[in-house]
Amino acid sequence: MATLRLYHRNFRAMGCQVNVWLEADANGEAILQHIPEQFEGYEDILSRFRPDSELSQLNRRAGQWVKVSPILLENLHAARQAARLTEGLYNPLILEALIAVGYDRPFAQMQTQPEIKGTLEAVHIPAWDQFEVDLTKQMVWLPAHSQVDLGGIAKGWAAEMIANQLSKWGSCLVDVGGDLVARGRAWDVTVAEAGDAEDVPALVNLKITNASVVTTGIDYRHWIVNGRTQHHIIDPRTGQPADTDVLTVTIIHPHAPTAEAFAKGVFLLGSDAGLEWLHHQWQGAGLVTRNDGTVLASSRFLQHLTESL
């Protein structure tokens, strides 16, 4: 009987650290060798920070029907489905609002500047259902004067694609900047406490099988514009960074892009209303850290803990 080994590959992609683990009996290094190149291909299609990416080209053609590649179509369809499931709490048409609050370059570049220049003007964000995807014709229509940011949806989609691909070789765990997808055996996953330091203590330890774990928050990804702290979680109802009592949200769900959308929904609704809303969503399991340090968890989330909170 062949002995299983745990292979690991880490690199930077999509503006974050990527870690991939594969449990296989042989050839694990060769199997993982081309994963960074695959992510590079995804960024050429999905990154809003690359002027020549397919997404950037689509954004420049808002107001008309555009034929897109299968990968971009899948991501845009996932984004529209996520908006539908959250009744617009997640809305991919937020890019102009992100730029208005200073998020106009990769976050790593923003960290090198003590203060970012921005307008801080509220931007009108079109309703999510004004954005149309025709799967049969492989075409997309964005409302005029709007732009899409796929952000977390693309990260979750990429993590899931790679995990599904690797699962034919063995159990695997893919982590794309906090979007984790597990396949095969049960994996031990740690959710860190909120904070922007490199070595943050563990908050909870989870046991995850064939599911995704997504964490989003404003503990790390924030910056200063004109003397005011800003962050990347835009409330599409106001066109401004969300103002709630939530610092971070962690969601467990079978589908990573849906987990991303649920995390945004909980964040925007606030801790109590958000977890109550999540309770009524299919397979929604969530953990919230409030700004005051209080930690709340849904009953479904508690089922994944390896020890009590």
Secondary structure, DSSP 8 states (H G I E B T S, - for coil): ----EEEEEEEEETTEEEEEEEEESS-HHHHHTTHHHHHHHHHHHH-TT-TTSHHHHHHTTTTSEEE--HHHHHHHHHHHHHHHHTTTSS-S--HHHHHHTT--S-HHHHTT-S-B-----------GGGSEEETTTTEEE--TT-----HHHHHHHHHHHHHHHHTTTS-EEEEETTEEEEESS-EEEEEE-S-SSSS--EEEEEEESS-EEEEEESSSSEEEETTEEEES-EETTTTEE--SSEEEEEEEESSHHHHHHHHHHHHHH-HHHHHHHHHTSTT-EEEEEETTS-EEE-HHHHTTBSS--
